[in-house]
Amino acid sequence: MNDVKQDFDRVDSASAEREGNIYSVRNIFSFFFFSLIGVFMFFIPIEVNGKNSIPLDHLVTWIRNTTPTAVSYYILLIMFLGAAFPFYSGSWRKTKIEIALSCLKVLGAISAAMVLFEFGPKWLLAEDMGPYYFSIVLTPIGVLVPIGSIFLALLVGYGLLEFIGILMQPVMRPIWKTPGRSAIDAVASFVGSYSIGLLITNRIYKEGKYSRREATIIATGFSTVSATFMVVVAKTLDLMEIWNLYFWLTFLVTFLVTGITVRMWPINKIQDDYYTGEGQPEKVISEKRIQHAWHQSMVTAQNAPSLLSNVLSTLKDGVLMAMSILPSVMAIGLLGLILANQTPVFDYLAYLFLPLTWILQIPEPFLAAKAAMINLVDMFLPSLMVVEASLHTRFIVASISISTILFFSALIPCILSTDIPIKMREIVVLWFIRTVLSLIIVTPLAFLFL
């Protein structure tokens, strides 16, 4: 038996030497073992206690349910650290946007403390205000991003990204003008969450594997809310009987709109420069695709840092992102809810979309227009507005809530917390374009299939 093992080791050693040690057993094992763990955690839905979701979501739910008090205090600690960090690092005074966001982070952290310890104005402590955002929005993000970053190191650090990237080039580049590896981001967002998708995007952008334009396309065009949250929207609007129609039409509309926006301003004017300067653009492969994909994955596995170093590096990024996201989300989300619930601002702004919803013959044009406008604040608020509306209006609003992607209560602060240099005016313009295109595309489809 030992002789056989020695022969195997000699063969493997000679083979590795011929290939520059690229195709060693160690590299092949690293590629399959670590990548499969990452795939399982992010992409394979399993049912636990009657809930069907990805293992990462189950893990986060278990942590939240097992230690709810500790998690709440952890969230508050992260928020205060996040509010203090811009002033500690000096980044708060870089731009006017940074000044505004830094001030909002302080307000967000203070608001979270008031909610957790139950003191302050009644409007803040109302169930659909502060407590709603703390438990439904902040807590999942605050736990998911750092925990997810640990498994993210396994998913993208040992060759899977490069392998999938080369295989997906013929699809991703012609349609969305992004590298094949961006398919990982799109799937991670749709089955996991936008925060995980942005964590992947930011890491790959900082490694120089996405250009600024590519990272912008991915962050604003693929970072959807998860499919599990789409279930929440569908249940709220009584669409579960047509769930498959809702899911696949929304999926189609979302990525069709992204395919259009990449060819329009402002995205088509963003430079293709890299965070690292020279960058590592994906080499376009036109033949022997599987062979090239396997070779590139082995090169990555060969050059990968140690597991501990890789996990700690990604965990650090995850904690810093959570620190940046949470206080911003709390402050901006609450301000949006105040404007939506306590003022007529969105009643007036709804007239921006009213001509379009009227031309498209949506049954309740003003209600649909107002829902489309409020979607800029939060993707769930439009659903609450149209619960009593007709089936067509409910379906259209439910779909555009997902396909427009960008909203201030969570995703936009997440994007601004990354290293991707996206300007606020570009985000707002993209939201407007995506909303118009979504309405134009999904409305006739709704009338055709319902």
C-alpha positions in Angstrom: 0.0 0.0 0.0 2.9 2.4 0.9 4.5 1.5 -2.4 1.4 2.5 -4.3 1.1 5.7 -2.4 4.8 6.5 -3.1 4.2 5.8 -6.8 1.2 8.1 -6.8 3.1 10.8 -5.1 6.0 10.5 -7.6 3.5 10.7 -10.5 1.8 13.7 -9.0 5.1 15.4 -8.3 6.3 14.9 -11.8 3.1 16.1 -13.3 3.0 19.1 -11.1 6.6 19.9 -12.0 5.8 19.7 -15.8 2.9 22.1 -15.3 4.8 24.4 -13.1 3.1 22.9 -10.0 -0.3 24.3 -11.3 -2.2 21.0 -11.5 -1.1 19.6 -8.1 -3.4 17.6 -5.9 -3.3 20.5 -3.4 -4.6 23.0 -6.0 -7.3 20.6 -7.3 -8.4 19.8 -3.8 -8.5 23.5 -2.8 -10.6 24.3 -5.9 -13.2 21.7 -5.4 -13.4 21.6 -1.6 -13.4 25.3 -0.7 -15.5 26.3 -3.8 -18.1 23.6 -3.1 -18.5 24.8 0.5 -19.0 28.4 -0.9 -21.5 27.2 -3.5 -23.4 25.2 -0.9 -23.6 28.2 1.6 -24.6 30.7 -1.0 -26.6 28.9 -3.7 -28.2 25.6 -2.6 -31.6 26.2 -0.9 -32.5 23.7 1.8 -35.5 23.4 4.1 -35.0 23.9 7.8 -38.0 24.1 10.2 -40.4 24.7 7.3 -38.3 27.5 5.8 -36.7 27.1 2.4 -33.6 29.2 1.9 -29.8 29.1 1.4 -27.7 27.7 4.3 -26.1 31.1 5.0 -29.6 32.5 5.6 -30.4 29.6 7.9 -27.1 30.1 9.8 -27.9 33.9 10.3 -31.4 33.1 11.4 -30.1 30.5 13.9 -27.6 33.1 15.3 -30.3 35.7 15.6 -32.8 33.4 17.3 -30.3 31.8 19.6 -28.7 35.0 21.0 -31.2 37.8 20.2 -30.1 40.1 23.0 -26.4 39.7 22.2 -27.1 40.3 18.5 -29.0 43.5 19.3 -26.1 44.9 21.3 -23.7 43.8 18.6 -25.7 45.7 16.0 -25.7 48.8 18.2 -21.9 48.5 18.8 -21.3 48.2 15.0 -23.4 51.2 14.4 -21.6 53.4 16.9 -18.2 52.3 15.5 -19.5 53.0 12.0 -20.7 56.5 13.0 -17.3 57.3 14.7 -15.1 55.8 12.0 -15.4 58.6 9.3 -14.3 61.2 12.0 -11.5 58.9 13.2 -10.2 58.3 9.7 -10.8 61.8 8.5 -12.9 60.6 5.5 -15.9 62.6 6.6 -14.6 65.9 5.0 -13.6 64.5 1.6 -16.7 65.5 -0.2 -20.1 67.1 0.5 -21.7 63.7 0.2 -19.3 62.3 2.7 -20.1 65.1 5.1 -23.8 64.5 4.8 -23.5 60.7 5.1 -21.2 61.1 8.2 -23.8 63.3 9.9 -26.6 60.9 9.0 -24.6 58.0 10.4 -24.4 59.8 13.8 -28.2 60.3 13.7 -28.7 56.7 12.7 -26.6 55.4 15.6 -28.4 57.6 18.1 -31.8 56.6 16.7 -30.9 52.9 17.0 -29.9 53.4 20.7 -33.3 55.1 21.3 -35.1 52.2 19.6 -33.2 49.5 21.5 -33.5 51.1 24.9 -37.1 52.3 24.1 -36.8 56.0 24.8 -37.5 59.0 22.6 -40.4 60.4 20.5 -43.4 58.3 20.0 -43.1 58.4 16.2 -39.7 56.8 16.4 -40.8 54.0 18.6 -43.9 53.2 16.6 -43.9 49.6 15.4 -43.7 50.6 11.7 -40.9 53.0 12.2 -37.7 52.5 14.3 -38.4 48.9 15.6 -39.3 47.9 12.0 -36.0 49.1 10.6 -33.9 47.8 13.5 -35.3 44.2 13.4 -36.3 43.7 9.8 -33.6 45.7 7.9 -30.5 46.4 10.2 -30.2 43.1 12.1 -30.2 40.7 9.0 -27.6 43.0 7.2 -25.5 43.4 10.3 -25.2 39.6 10.9 -25.3 38.5 7.2 -22.5 40.7 5.9 -19.7 39.6 8.3 -20.7 36.0 8.5 -21.2 35.9 4.7 -17.7 37.4 4.2 -16.2 34.3 5.8 -17.8 31.9 3.2 -17.2 34.5 0.5 -13.5 33.9 0.9 -14.1 30.2 0.0 -16.4 31.1 -2.9 -14.2 33.5 -4.8 -10.7 32.8 -3.6 -9.8 29.4 -5.0 -10.5 29.5 -8.7 -14.3 29.1 -9.1 -14.7 32.8 -10.1 -12.3 32.4 -12.9 -13.7 29.0 -14.0 -17.3 30.3 -14.2 -16.1 33.6 -15.7 -14.5 32.1 -18.8 -17.5 29.8 -19.3 -20.0 32.7 -19.1 -18.1 35.1 -21.3 -20.3 34.5 -24.4 -23.4 35.4 -22.4 -22.2 38.2 -20.1 -20.1 40.4 -22.4 -22.5 40.7 -25.4 -25.6 41.4 -23.3 -24.4 43.3 -20.2 -20.8 44.3 -21.1 -19.4 42.7 -18.0 -16.8 39.9 -17.5 -18.1 36.4 -17.3 -17.1 36.2 -13.7 -19.9 38.8 -12.9 -22.4 35.9 -13.3 -21.4 34.9 -9.7 -22.5 38.4 -8.5 -25.8 38.2 -10.2 -26.7 34.8 -8.9 -25.4 35.6 -5.3 -27.7 38.7 -5.2 -30.8 36.9 -6.5 -30.6 33.8 -4.3 -28.8 35.5 -1.4 -28.9 39.2 -0.9 -27.8 42.5 -2.4 -25.4 43.0 0.5 -23.6 39.8 -0.3 -23.6 40.6 -4.0 -22.0 44.1 -3.3 -19.5 42.5 -0.9 -18.4 40.2 -3.8 -18.3 43.1 -6.3 -16.3 45.4 -4.0 -13.7 42.7 -3.3 -13.2 41.8 -7.0 -13.1 45.5 -7.9 -10.4 46.2 -5.3 -8.4 43.3 -6.7 -8.5 45.0 -10.1 -10.6 42.3 -11.8 -13.5 44.7 -12.5 -13.1 48.1 -14.1 -14.9 51.1 -12.7 -17.6 50.8 -15.4 -18.0 47.1 -14.9 -18.3 47.4 -11.1 -20.9 50.2 -11.6 -23.0 48.0 -14.0 -22.9 45.1 -11.5 -23.6 47.2 -8.4 -26.5 49.1 -10.0 -27.8 46.4 -12.4 -27.4 43.0 -10.6 -27.7 43.8 -6.9 -31.3 42.9 -6.5 -33.1 41.9 -3.3 -33.1 38.2 -2.8 -35.7 35.8 -4.2 -36.7 35.0 -0.6 -37.7 38.7 -0.1 -39.6 38.5 -3.3 -41.7 35.8 -1.6 -42.5 38.4 1.1 -43.6 40.9 -1.5 -45.7 38.3 -3.3 -47.4 37.2 0.0 -48.2 40.8 0.9 -49.8 41.4 -2.4 -51.6 38.0 -2.6 -49.6 36.9 -5.7 -48.4 33.5 -4.4 -50.9 31.7 -6.7 -49.0 33.1 -9.7 -45.6 33.0 -8.0 -43.7 31.4 -10.9 -45.1 33.9 -13.4 -44.2 36.8 -11.0 -40.7 35.5 -10.3 -39.7 34.7 -13.9 -41.2 37.8 -15.4 -39.5 40.0 -12.8 -36.2 38.2 -13.3 -36.6 38.8 -17.1 -37.5 42.5 -16.7 -34.7 43.2 -14.2 -31.9 41.9 -16.4 -33.4 43.2 -19.6 -33.5 46.7 -18.1 -29.9 46.3 -17.1 -29.0 45.2 -20.7 -30.5 48.5 -21.9 -29.0 50.8 -19.3 -25.4 49.7 -19.9 -25.8 51.3 -23.4 -27.1 54.6 -22.0 -25.8 57.6 -20.1 -24.4 57.7 -17.5 -23.0 54.2 -17.6 -21.7 54.4 -21.2 -19.6 57.4 -20.2 -18.0 55.9 -17.1 -14.3 55.2 -17.7 -12.9 51.6 -17.8 -10.1 52.3 -15.4 -9.1 50.1 -12.5 -8.8 50.5 -8.7 -5.3 49.0 -8.8 -4.2 51.1 -11.8 -3.2 48.5 -14.4 -5.9 46.0 -13.3 -6.3 42.3 -14.3 -9.0 42.4 -17.0 -10.5 39.1 -18.0 -8.8 37.6 -21.0 -11.3 37.0 -23.8 -11.3 33.3 -24.8 -12.6 32.2 -28.2 -11.6 28.5 -28.3 -10.9 25.6 -25.9 -13.0 27.4 -23.4 -13.2 24.6 -20.8 -9.5 23.9 -21.0 -8.7 27.6 -20.5 -11.2 27.8 -17.6 -9.6 24.9 -15.8 -6.1 26.3 -16.3 -7.0 29.7 -15.0 -8.8 28.2 -11.9 -5.7 26.2 -11.1 -3.5 29.4 -11.4 -5.7 31.1 -8.9 -5.7 28.2 -6.5 -1.9 28.1 -6.8 -1.6 31.8 -5.9 -4.3 31.9 -3.2 -3.2 33.0 0.3 -3.5 30.7 3.3 -7.1 29.9 4.3 -6.7 31.9 7.6 -5.2 34.9 5.8 -7.9 34.8 3.2 -10.8 34.5 5.6 -9.4 37.3 8.0 -8.9 39.7 5.1 -12.5 39.2 3.8 -13.9 39.2 7.3 -12.3 42.6 7.9 -13.9 43.9 4.7 -17.3 42.5 5.8 -17.1 44.2 9.3 -16.0 47.5 7.8 -18.9 47.3 5.3 -21.4 46.6 8.0 -20.0 49.5 10.0 -20.5 51.8 7.0 -23.9 50.4 6.0 -25.9 50.1 9.2 -26.0 53.7 10.6 -26.7 55.1 7.1 -29.5 52.7 6.5 -31.2 53.6 9.8 -31.0 57.3 9.3 -32.0 57.4 5.6 -34.7 54.8 6.0 -36.3 56.7 8.8 -36.2 60.0 6.9 -37.8 58.3 4.0 -40.6 56.8 6.1 -41.3 60.2 7.7 -41.6 61.8 4.2 -43.8 59.0 3.0 -46.1 58.7 6.0 -46.2 62.2 7.5 -45.9 64.6 4.4 -47.6 65.0 1.0 -44.2 65.1 -0.7 -44.6 61.9 -2.7 -48.2 62.9 -3.7 -46.6 65.8 -5.6 -43.7 63.8 -6.9 -46.0 61.1 -8.2 -47.0 63.5 -11.0 -43.5 62.8 -12.5 -44.7 59.3 -13.5 -48.4 59.9 -13.8 -48.3 60.7 -17.6 -46.5 57.4 -18.2 -48.8 55.2 -16.0 -51.8 56.9 -17.6 -50.5 56.2 -21.2 -49.7 52.6 -20.2 -53.4 52.3 -19.0 -52.5 50.9 -15.6 -55.9 50.5 -13.8 -54.9 52.9 -10.9 -52.5 55.3 -12.6 -52.0 57.8 -9.8 -51.5 55.0 -7.2 -49.0 53.2 -9.5 -47.2 56.5 -10.1 -46.9 57.2 -6.3 -45.7 53.7 -5.7 -43.1 54.0 -8.3 -41.9 57.2 -6.8 -41.8 55.9 -3.2 -39.7 53.0 -4.5 -36.8 55.3 -4.4 -37.1 55.4 -0.6 -37.7 51.7 0.1 -38.6 48.7 -2.0 -41.2 47.3 0.4 -43.2 50.6 0.9 -44.8 50.4 -2.6 -46.3 47.0 -1.9 -47.9 48.3 1.3 -49.5 51.1 -0.7 -51.3 48.9 -3.3 -52.6 46.0 -1.1 -56.2 46.8 -2.0 -55.5 47.6 -5.7 -56.4 45.6 -8.8 -54.4 42.5 -9.7 -52.7 44.2 -12.6 -51.6 47.2 -10.5 -50.4 44.9 -7.7 -48.4 42.7 -10.1 -46.8 45.7 -11.9 -45.9 47.4 -8.6 -44.5 44.2 -7.2 -42.3 43.7 -10.3 -40.9 47.2 -10.5 -40.2 47.2 -6.8 -37.5 44.5 -7.6 -36.4 45.5 -11.1 -35.6 49.2 -10.3 -33.0 47.8 -7.8 -31.9 51.2 -6.3 -33.5 52.5 -3.1 -32.3 54.8 -0.3 -33.3 52.7 2.8 -30.6 50.1 2.2 -29.1 49.5 -1.2 -27.9 53.0 -2.0 -26.1 53.4 1.3 -24.6 49.9 0.7 -23.3 51.1 -2.7 -21.9 54.3 -1.3 -20.1 52.2 1.4 -18.1 50.4 -1.2 -14.9 51.6 -2.9 -16.7 51.9 -6.2 -16.7 55.6 -7.2 -20.4 56.1 -8.1 -21.8 59.6 -7.9 -25.1 60.3 -6.2 -26.5 62.0 -9.3 -25.6 58.9 -11.4 -27.5 56.7 -8.9 -30.6 58.9 -9.0 -30.5 59.1 -12.8 -30.1 55.3 -13.1 -33.1 54.8 -10.7 -35.3 57.0 -12.8 -34.3 55.3 -16.1 -34.7 51.8 -14.6 -38.2 52.8 -13.2 -39.4 54.2 -16.6 -38.0 51.1 -18.5 -39.5 48.7 -16.0 -42.9 50.2 -16.3 -42.8 50.2 -20.1 -41.7 46.6 -20.2 -43.6 44.9 -17.4 -47.0 46.6 -18.0 -47.8 45.0 -21.4 -46.5 41.7 -20.1 -48.8 41.9 -17.1 -51.8 42.5 -19.4 -50.7 39.7 -21.7 -50.3 37.0 -19.1 -52.9 37.9 -16.4 
